[in-house]
Structures are given as C-alpha cells and as structure tokens.
Amino acid sequence: MNFLFKPFDSDDYRRVFWALFWLTLVVMLIGVGLRSPWPADEPRFVEAAREMVANGQWLFPSRGGEFYPDKPPVFMWAIALCYLILGNLKLAFLLPNAFCGLLTVMLVYDLGAKLWNVRTGRNAALLLLLVPQFLVQVKSAQIDAMVMCWITVGCYGLIRHFMLGPNWRWYFVSWAFMGLGVITKGVGFLPLLMLLPLGFYAWRQQLYRPSWKWRAALGPLVMLAVIAAWLVPMVLTVLHNGSPEYTAYMNNILFKQTGHRYANAWHHIKPWYFFIVSVIPWLWFPLPFLAVAHWKTFVAKIKADPQIVILLAWVALVVLFFSISPGKRNLYILPALPIASLAVAAALQGVGQRRWFEWLVTGLLWLVSGLTLALGVMAVMEMPWLLNKLDEYTDNLAAFGYFLIVMAVLWLVILGWARRSFSLIRAGAMTFVGWMLFATWGYQLLDSVRTPKAVLQHTAEVIGNDAQLGLLHFKEQFILFSPLDITHFSYLAPLSEQERNAWRWMQQGDKRYLLLPGDDKLQCFDMSKGQNMGTAHRIDWYLLGADALLPTCPEPERVEIYHTERPGKWMAE
C-alpha cells in the first residue's frame, strides 16, 4: 500500500473546499462586533492590546500601565493590529481567533483530502466544527485558539513533509510556526512530539526514509530564529533599562510561566486522569462516542494504516504531556483536537450506522432541546430561584427566557424535520442554528451583565468626568470599560499594599475617589462612608471619597501607582 500519496479529483476537492470555507467563515464571523470582551480572560488581553495601540509600547504588554508578564505578546499583537487597522476595538478583538479557526478547519480538510480522499477531509472538518470545545474557543478572545492554530500548522507541515513529501518548504514552515506558537503560549513546540512515531516507523518499517536527511537538523534553527525575533529585543531592552520592573517581567515570562508553572503549578490542580475522564468524553463529543460505536472498524483501520497510528499517537502524547503537570484546565488539550478529528474521520471512513449510537445521540438532542424549552418557560415566569442562578448572565430574565424558547423550538423543528437523517447531521444543524442565535440575540442579552459598564457609568455620573478614580481589588475589565481616568496600585500587590498606596494617593489631590468591592476589609478607610455604585459580576461595588479616609495609615513597603487616561474612550469609536 502506498502511504505517501493518493491522487484525488481536483474538481471535487475545490467544490468541497469552497463549500466548507464559506460555511466556516459564516460560523466564525457571526457575532463579531456585537459584544464586548467578557471575563475572565478576554478583558485582560484586549486591554493589553488597546494599550499597545495607545502608547506604542508593543514589546512589553501592560494592563493599566503595569507590565503583564504571564503570556508572550503574539496574541495581543494580533488584536492590537486588527484594532489599528479597523479603528474599532469591539469589532477587532474577536477577529484573530475567527481567522485562526477558519485556517484550522481548512488545514484539517486539506490533510484529510490529500492523505486519504475528499470525503475523509470533509468529514474531518465537519467533525471539528461539531465539537463543542472547538467552537467555544475560536469564538472567544482567549489565547488557546490561536496557539491551537499554530500547532496545527506545525503538524500540517510535518505531515506534508513526511507523509506526502519530501517537502522541505513545508518542513521549515512547520518549525517556523512552532516558534510562533512558543511566543504565543509556551507550548507551541508540541508538533515535535510527532517526530517520535514518525521516527519509529522510519526505523522499524522503513517508511518516510527520504524525508530524514541532514537538512532536517536545521529545523530547530528556524524555530529559534522566530522566537529570537521577540526574545532578543525583549532581553536587550531589559538589560539596557535595568529597572526592577523590567527584570521582573523577564524573569516571570521566561522562567515562572514556563518550566516552573508546568512542574509546580500553583492553581487549577487536578488529578492525572482529568482530561481522560472530565474533558475528552464530553467536550470532544462526538469523537470518543464514534470510536466506541465503531470500535472493531476503528482498531482494524489503525492496524492497517500507519498514518492513523501516527496521528493518534501524537494526540495521546499531547494528552500525556499535559496530564503529567499537576495544573490542568480543560482547554489545555485543545491543540490536539484538530488532529484527533482528522484521525477519527480517517479511521471511520465508509462506516455505516450503529443503531444504539443513533438512539443515544438522538436521545441526547431531544433531552437538550426539552430542557432548554423548560428552562425558557421558567425564565419567562421569572422564578426567583432561577433569577438567583442567572443573575450574573442576565438582568432581564423574561427576555432571556424568550431567547431560550425560540432556540428550543427551532431545535425541535430540526429534530422533527430531519428525523430520518443521521443523528450527527441533526446535531450539526442544531449547532449551527444555536450559534447563529447565541452570537446575535444572545450576545445582546448578555453583554450588559457580562461587563461592569453600568457600574462605571454610574460612578462617572456621581463624581463627574473630571474626577480621578482609583481601583482596589479589581479585574482588568474595570480598566477597559472606564470612561474616567483610572489609577491603580499594582494588580499583583496584596490588598493591604494596594490600600496603603491608595490612601497616600487620595491625600495628594482633590476629586479623587476609590472603587472597590463592598466586602473588602480595609485598615485605612471607613467603609461605612461608602456609596453603593451597583452590582457587577455578583459583587456590590462601593465608592469612597475623601471623607472615608482614616487619620493614619501604615506606609506601603513599596510605592506603586499606575495611571491610565480614559481607557474606555474606545467605546465611543
């Protein structure tokens, strides 16, 4: 059997390519520009990108003027570049991941078509579009969707070189995108794990031998050159400046957030089996269910086709890599998802229906539709217990209920109208309709309560637009959405240090106020003098003026004051 190249109908390839392209583009772009950045992570990256454009400092990302040392800058560069071109932050911040999602889907299709046939490529791309974790991430402004894309390009280049090559151009492109992945989020090197099964088959079965030449050793140099494009200017700037802030940034980004975080994670601690038990069966639906439903065929195809084994071995190595670290989040294994979809589609090409699988998926679709309808009816009735559960997501429970009812009715219509089609076709149609509704109507319903805009606007009305507002114990969205000048006292400092610096700052000028959570216990301020500005993210926020200052306050160990001029002016653009 020839595993190196399988010709396909180019006309059929193009027809399916453009159909998938436009379908994916619509799914990716629907809702772009219709909502603001939402917590937890989006406001952090968007504020850093906004500050890059505002102050011209692109090498060191910052939030509220203070360096943000947790992630390399590439993702924030992408948002900032879109903002610079479009001049509209609300439109720009979702675009990088939308285009990364589109590229990832098309790469999976192309690989499936070239390695096997057009039908396999199409099925792999559609499976990827169906998996919940994929769509949730590519339609958000979190960093993981972008690093998934770069890792997929890295895998694509290695596969083109070894399985469809030799193709040295794609080989070196692969290494370049690994470097880009590293300076996006440290794990961009993960395609390297594919060299292990590729090397094994070259050694034991003499496959892909022409692709293993001395030139392959130059790949790491390409990756290092891409990393150096950011790393060298950053390090030289730190060494030239020599300040503690710059040095702390370099040490954090190069050491604490890489090997130390992997080996000695300090949060999101989960057991070793977390991804296998709690993520893959549910967030990668329907991939594991398909493998179980067609287990005999799945195993037979694996035994017969080394290409499938190599892809699945890489997926397993990625899951193992993240399972070893004590710190785990469900999106860590997202980079393995595109190749997993490709491998499952290849292993199950040409299989028929399994009755129990069809019943299982159909039952789940009816259950989800029914529960959504019931929840919508209860929301319209404004049941108090439901209001308490959903108060972080909507301030208009009845309107949210009508949204759920419409979505459930459309899903039920799809289930009835397409009842004779494959269950996954019905699931795909429901997914498409669900995202169309959620990314338009749903975004509009949720936007007001997923941001602190109302609290900050009320604060501006109370103290006046010429006042200075300080923040204590806050999240990045309180900077991003503020129509007022913002001062804070180090996001990274303990609350006691923030408070002491805030006390000093308020004494040094007029019309200075503090906004902070109402349940904070302070030593330098009288919280009884606070004025409630409203609720954001289930927390009541209070405004303190000069009358809340206590006579004395301990000196801070370190004076830290960061000022940002009217960060929320982008909302009027």
C-alpha positions in Angstrom: 0.0 0.0 0.0 1.3 3.5 -0.9 1.1 5.7 2.1 2.9 8.6 0.5 0.4 10.0 -2.0 -3.1 9.3 -3.1 -4.5 11.4 -6.0 -8.0 12.8 -5.8 -10.5 14.6 -8.0 -9.3 18.2 -8.1 -12.8 19.5 -9.2 -14.4 17.7 -6.3 -11.7 19.0 -4.0 -12.4 22.6 -5.0 -16.2 22.3 -4.7 -16.0 20.9 -1.2 -13.2 23.3 -0.2 -15.3 26.4 -1.1 -18.4 25.0 0.5 -16.5 24.3 3.7 -14.7 27.7 3.5 -17.9 29.7 3.3 -19.7 27.7 5.9 -16.8 28.0 8.4 -16.3 31.7 7.6 -20.0 32.4 8.4 -19.8 30.5 11.7 -16.6 32.2 12.7 -17.7 35.7 11.9 -21.3 35.7 13.1 -21.5 37.9 16.2 -18.2 39.7 15.6 -18.7 43.3 16.7 -21.9 42.5 18.5 -20.5 42.1 22.0 -17.8 43.5 24.3 -14.9 41.5 25.8 -16.2 39.2 28.6 -14.4 37.9 31.7 -12.4 36.0 32.7 -9.6 36.4 30.2 -10.8 38.5 27.3 -10.6 41.9 29.0 -7.1 41.3 30.1 -5.8 40.6 26.5 -8.0 43.3 25.0 -6.8 45.9 27.4 -3.2 45.0 26.8 -3.8 45.3 23.0 -5.6 48.6 23.5 -2.6 50.0 25.5 -0.2 48.8 22.8 -2.0 51.0 20.2 -2.5 53.9 22.7 1.1 54.1 24.0 3.1 52.5 21.2 4.7 50.0 23.6 4.4 46.7 21.8 7.3 44.8 23.2 6.0 44.7 26.8 2.3 44.1 27.2 0.7 46.0 30.0 -2.7 46.4 31.8 -3.4 49.8 33.3 0.3 50.7 32.7 1.6 47.8 34.7 3.5 45.0 32.8 1.5 41.9 32.2 4.1 39.1 32.4 2.0 35.9 32.2 1.9 35.4 28.4 4.1 36.3 25.5 2.7 39.1 23.3 1.7 37.5 19.9 -2.0 37.1 20.7 -2.2 40.7 22.0 -0.2 41.9 18.9 -2.9 40.3 16.7 -5.7 42.1 18.5 -3.8 45.3 18.5 -3.1 45.1 14.8 -6.7 44.5 14.0 -7.6 47.4 16.2 -5.0 49.6 14.5 -6.3 48.7 11.0 -10.1 48.9 11.8 -10.1 51.6 14.4 -12.9 49.7 16.3 -11.9 47.6 19.3 -15.3 45.9 19.6 -15.0 44.7 16.0 -11.4 43.8 16.2 -10.9 41.7 19.3 -12.7 38.5 18.1 -11.2 38.6 14.6 -7.8 36.9 15.2 -9.3 33.7 16.6 -12.0 33.7 14.0 -9.4 33.6 11.3 -7.4 31.0 13.2 -10.5 28.9 13.4 -11.0 29.2 9.7 -7.4 28.3 8.9 -7.5 25.3 11.3 -10.7 23.8 9.7 -9.3 24.2 6.2 -5.9 22.6 7.1 -7.7 19.6 8.5 -9.8 19.3 5.3 -6.8 19.6 3.1 -4.8 17.0 5.0 -7.7 14.5 5.0 -8.2 15.0 1.3 -4.6 14.6 0.4 -3.8 11.7 2.8 -7.0 9.8 2.0 -9.8 11.3 0.0 -12.0 14.4 -0.2 -14.8 12.7 1.7 -12.5 12.0 4.6 -11.2 15.6 4.6 -14.8 16.9 4.5 -15.9 14.6 7.4 -12.9 15.6 9.5 -13.6 19.3 9.0 -17.3 18.9 9.8 -16.5 16.8 12.9 -14.2 19.5 14.1 -16.9 22.1 13.6 -19.2 20.0 15.7 -17.0 19.5 18.7 -18.2 22.0 21.5 -14.7 22.8 22.7 -13.5 24.0 19.3 -16.4 26.5 18.6 -16.4 27.8 22.2 -12.7 28.7 21.9 -12.5 30.1 18.4 -15.4 32.4 19.1 -13.8 33.9 22.1 -10.7 36.1 22.6 -8.6 33.6 24.6 -5.1 32.7 23.6 -5.7 28.9 23.3 -7.5 29.0 19.9 -4.5 30.8 18.3 -1.9 28.5 19.8 -4.1 25.6 18.6 -3.9 27.0 15.1 -0.1 27.5 15.1 0.3 23.9 16.4 -2.0 22.6 13.7 0.1 24.4 11.1 3.2 22.8 12.6 1.7 19.4 12.4 0.5 20.1 8.9 4.0 21.0 7.7 5.5 17.8 9.2 2.8 15.6 7.7 3.2 17.3 4.3 6.9 16.6 4.5 7.0 13.1 5.9 3.8 11.5 4.6 3.3 13.4 1.4 6.8 14.5 0.7 9.6 15.1 1.0 8.6 18.7 1.1 11.4 20.8 2.7 9.5 24.1 2.3 6.6 22.7 4.5 9.1 21.2 6.9 10.7 24.5 7.7 7.3 26.3 7.7 6.4 23.8 10.4 9.4 24.8 12.6 8.7 28.5 12.0 5.1 28.1 13.3 6.4 26.1 16.3 8.5 29.1 17.1 5.4 31.4 16.6 3.5 29.1 18.9 6.1 29.3 21.6 5.9 33.1 21.7 2.1 32.9 21.7 1.9 30.5 24.5 4.9 28.4 25.5 3.6 25.0 24.4 3.9 25.8 20.6 6.7 23.2 20.3 4.1 20.3 20.7 4.3 19.3 17.0 7.8 18.0 17.8 6.2 15.1 19.6 5.1 13.8 16.2 8.7 13.1 15.3 8.6 10.2 17.8 6.1 8.0 16.0 7.4 9.2 12.6 10.9 8.1 13.7 9.7 4.8 15.0 8.1 3.9 11.6 11.2 5.1 9.7 13.3 2.8 11.9 11.1 -0.3 12.1 9.2 -0.3 8.8 11.5 1.9 6.6 8.7 4.4 6.0 9.4 8.1 5.2 13.1 7.4 4.9 13.6 10.0 2.1 12.4 12.7 4.4 15.1 12.1 7.1 18.1 14.0 5.6 20.8 16.0 7.3 18.8 19.2 6.4 16.2 18.2 9.0 18.7 19.2 11.7 18.3 22.8 10.5 14.6 22.9 11.7 15.4 23.9 15.2 17.4 26.9 13.9 14.2 28.2 12.1 12.2 27.8 15.3 14.8 29.6 17.4 15.0 32.4 14.8 11.3 33.1 15.1 11.5 33.0 18.9 14.5 35.3 18.8 12.5 37.9 16.8 10.7 38.7 20.1 13.1 37.3 22.7 16.3 39.2 21.7 14.8 42.7 21.6 12.9 42.0 24.8 16.1 40.8 26.7 18.2 43.6 25.3 15.7 46.2 26.4 15.5 44.7 29.9 19.3 44.7 30.1 19.6 48.2 28.9 16.9 49.5 31.2 17.9 47.5 34.2 14.9 48.5 36.3 13.3 46.0 38.8 10.0 46.2 36.8 11.7 45.1 33.5 13.8 42.5 35.2 10.8 41.0 37.0 8.9 40.9 33.7 11.8 39.0 32.0 12.2 36.5 34.9 8.4 35.8 35.1 7.8 35.3 31.4 11.0 33.2 30.8 11.0 31.1 34.0 8.0 31.2 36.3 5.4 30.9 33.5 7.2 28.1 31.6 9.0 25.2 33.3 8.2 26.3 36.9 4.5 26.6 36.0 4.4 23.2 34.3 6.3 21.3 37.0 5.0 23.1 40.1 1.6 24.6 39.1 0.0 26.7 41.8 -3.6 26.7 40.7 -6.1 24.5 38.7 -4.7 21.4 40.4 -6.4 18.3 39.0 -5.7 14.5 39.1 -3.7 12.9 36.3 -6.9 11.4 34.7 -8.7 14.8 34.5 -8.5 15.1 30.7 -9.4 11.4 30.1 -12.5 11.4 32.4 -13.7 15.0 32.6 -12.8 16.6 29.3 -12.5 14.3 26.3 -15.8 12.3 26.7 -17.9 15.5 26.9 -16.1 18.5 25.4 -14.8 16.4 22.5 -18.2 15.0 21.6 -18.8 13.1 19.4 -15.3 11.8 18.7 -14.9 9.3 21.6 -18.5 8.1 21.1 -17.8 7.4 17.4 -14.7 5.5 18.3 -16.6 3.3 20.7 -19.6 2.8 18.4 -17.3 1.5 15.6 -14.6 0.0 17.7 -13.8 -3.0 15.6 -13.5 -1.0 12.4 -11.6 1.7 14.3 -9.0 -0.9 15.5 -8.8 -2.6 12.1 -8.1 0.7 10.3 -5.4 1.6 12.9 -3.7 -1.7 12.3 -3.8 -1.3 8.5 -2.8 2.4 8.2 0.4 3.8 9.9 -0.7 7.3 9.1 -3.7 7.0 11.5 -1.4 5.4 14.2 1.0 8.4 13.9 -1.8 10.9 14.3 -3.4 9.2 17.2 0.0 8.6 18.9 0.6 12.3 18.7 -2.8 13.1 20.2 -2.0 10.7 23.0 1.4 12.2 23.6 -0.1 15.7 23.9 -2.7 14.5 26.4 0.0 12.7 28.3 2.2 15.8 28.3 -0.5 17.9 29.9 -1.6 15.1 32.2 1.8 14.9 33.9 1.6 18.5 35.1 -0.4 19.0 38.3 -2.1 22.1 36.9 -4.8 21.4 34.3 -7.6 23.3 32.6 -9.9 21.7 30.1 -8.7 23.9 27.2 -5.0 22.8 27.6 -5.5 19.9 25.3 -7.4 21.9 22.7 -4.3 21.9 20.4 -4.7 18.1 19.9 -8.3 18.4 18.8 -7.9 19.1 15.1 -5.6 16.1 14.5 -7.9 13.9 16.7 -10.8 14.9 14.4 -8.7 14.0 11.3 -7.6 10.7 12.8 -11.2 9.6 13.8 -12.6 10.6 10.4 -9.9 8.6 8.6 -10.3 5.6 10.8 -14.1 5.6 10.3 -14.3 6.4 6.6 -17.1 4.4 4.9 -18.7 3.0 8.2 -22.5 2.6 8.4 -24.9 3.4 11.2 -24.9 1.9 14.6 -28.4 1.7 16.0 -27.5 2.3 19.6 -25.3 5.2 18.7 -28.1 6.8 16.7 -30.5 6.3 19.6 -28.1 7.7 22.1 -27.3 10.9 20.2 -30.9 11.4 19.2 -32.0 11.0 22.8 -29.4 13.5 23.9 -30.5 16.0 21.3 -34.2 15.7 22.4 -33.2 15.9 26.0 -31.1 19.1 25.5 -34.0 20.6 23.4 -36.6 19.7 26.0 -34.5 21.0 29.0 -33.8 24.3 27.1 -37.5 24.7 26.4 -38.4 24.1 30.1 -35.7 26.5 31.3 -37.0 29.1 28.9 -40.6 28.8 30.2 -39.4 29.0 33.8 -37.3 32.1 32.9 -40.4 33.8 31.3 -42.3 33.1 34.6 -39.4 34.8 36.4 -39.0 32.1 39.1 -36.9 33.6 41.9 -34.6 30.6 42.3 -33.7 30.8 38.6 -33.1 34.6 38.9 -30.5 33.9 41.6 -28.8 31.3 39.5 -28.6 33.5 36.4 -28.1 37.0 37.8 -24.6 37.1 36.5 -25.7 36.4 33.0 -28.9 38.5 32.5 -30.7 41.4 34.1 -33.9 40.6 32.0 -34.9 37.1 32.9 -38.1 37.1 30.8 -36.2 38.3 27.6 -33.6 35.6 28.2 -36.5 33.1 28.6 -37.9 34.0 25.2 -34.5 33.6 23.7 -34.3 30.0 25.1 -37.8 29.2 24.0 -37.1 30.3 20.4 -33.8 28.3 20.3 -35.5 25.2 21.8 -38.4 25.4 19.3 -36.0 25.7 16.3 -34.1 22.7 17.6 -37.3 20.7 18.0 -38.3 21.6 14.4 -34.9 20.4 13.1 -35.3 17.2 15.0 -38.7 16.6 13.6 -38.0 17.7 10.0 -34.6 15.8 9.8 -35.7 12.8 11.8 -34.6 10.3 9.0 -31.1 11.7 8.6 -28.0 10.7 10.6 -28.0 11.9 14.2 -24.8 13.9 13.7 -26.3 15.8 10.8 -29.1 16.8 13.1 -26.5 17.7 15.7 -24.6 19.8 13.2 -27.8 21.7 12.1 -28.7 22.4 15.8 -25.1 23.6 16.5 -25.3 26.0 13.5 -28.7 27.4 14.5 -27.7 27.6 18.1 -24.6 29.6 17.4 -26.5 31.8 14.9 -28.9 32.8 17.7 -26.5 33.0 20.5 -23.9 35.1 18.6 -26.6 37.6 17.7 -29.6 37.8 20.0 -27.8 36.1 22.9 -24.8 38.4 22.8 -27.1 41.4 23.0 -28.9 39.9 26.0 -25.8 39.1 27.9 -23.5 42.0 27.1 -24.8 44.4 29.7 -24.3 42.0 32.6 -21.1 40.4 31.4 -19.3 43.7 31.8 -19.1 46.4 34.5 -20.1 49.2 32.2 -23.2 50.1 34.2 -21.3 50.4 37.5 -18.6 52.6 35.9 -21.0 54.8 34.1 -22.9 55.3 37.3 -19.7 56.2 39.1 -18.8 58.7 36.4 -22.2 60.4 36.8 -21.8 60.6 40.5 -18.2 62.0 40.7 -18.1 63.9 37.3 -15.9 63.2 34.3 -13.1 65.4 35.6 -12.6 63.3 38.7 -9.8 60.7 39.2 -10.9 57.1 40.0 -8.7 54.6 41.9 -9.3 50.9 41.9 -8.7 48.3 44.6 -9.1 44.6 44.3 -10.3 44.7 40.7 -10.2 42.8 37.4 -9.0 44.1 34.1 -12.5 44.9 32.8 -12.7 47.8 35.3 -9.9 49.5 33.5 -11.1 48.6 30.0 -14.6 49.9 30.4 -13.9 53.0 32.5 -14.9 56.4 30.9 -12.8 58.1 33.7 -9.1 58.3 34.2 -8.0 55.2 36.2 -5.3 54.8 38.8 -4.4 51.5 40.4 -1.8 50.4 42.8 -0.4 47.2 41.2 -2.7 44.5 40.2 -0.2 42.0 41.5 0.2 43.5 45.0 -1.6 42.3 48.1 -4.8 44.2 49.0 -3.1 45.7 52.1 -0.4 47.2 49.9 -2.9 48.5 47.4 -4.8 50.1 50.2 -1.8 51.9 51.7 -0.8 53.3 48.3 -4.4 54.3 47.6 -4.5 56.2 51.0 -1.4 58.2 50.1 -2.7 58.9 46.5 -6.0 60.2 47.8 -4.3 62.7 50.1 -2.2 64.1 47.3 -5.0 65.7 45.3 -8.6 66.8 45.1 -11.6 64.9 43.5 -10.0 61.5 44.0 -12.2 58.5 44.7 -11.8 54.8 45.2 -14.0 52.0 43.7 -13.8 48.6 45.4 -15.8 45.5 46.3 -18.1 46.2 49.3 -17.0 43.2 51.3 -13.3 44.2 51.4 -11.9 44.7 54.9 -9.8 47.8 55.0 -7.5 49.4 57.6 -7.1 52.9 56.2 -10.7 53.7 55.1 -14.1 53.8 56.8 -16.2 51.5 54.6 -19.4 52.8 56.3 -18.9 56.1 54.3 -19.0 54.2 51.0 -21.7 54.7 48.4 -23.1 51.7 46.5 -22.5 52.1 42.8 -24.2 48.9 41.7 -23.5 45.2 41.1 -21.1 43.7 38.7 -20.1 40.0 38.5 -22.2 39.2 41.6 -20.2 41.8 43.7 -21.5 45.1 45.1 -19.1 47.9 44.3 -18.7 50.9 46.6 -17.3 54.4 46.0 -15.2 56.0 48.7 -14.4 59.7 48.8 -12.1 61.9 50.9 -14.5 61.6 53.9 -13.7 57.9 54.1 -10.0 58.5 54.8 -8.9 57.4 58.3 -6.4 59.8 60.1 -3.5 57.4 59.8 -2.3 54.5 57.6 0.9 52.5 57.6 3.4 53.3 54.9 3.5 50.9 52.0 6.5 48.7 51.6 6.8 49.9 48.0 5.2 52.9 46.3 3.3 51.6 43.2 0.9 53.9 41.3 -0.2 53.3 37.7 -2.3 55.8 35.8 -4.3 55.3 32.6 -6.1 58.2 30.8 -9.7 57.4 30.0 -9.2 53.8 28.8 -12.9 53.4 28.0 -13.0 56.0 25.2 -12.8 53.2 22.7 -16.5 52.5 23.4 -17.4 55.7 21.6 -15.4 54.9 18.5 
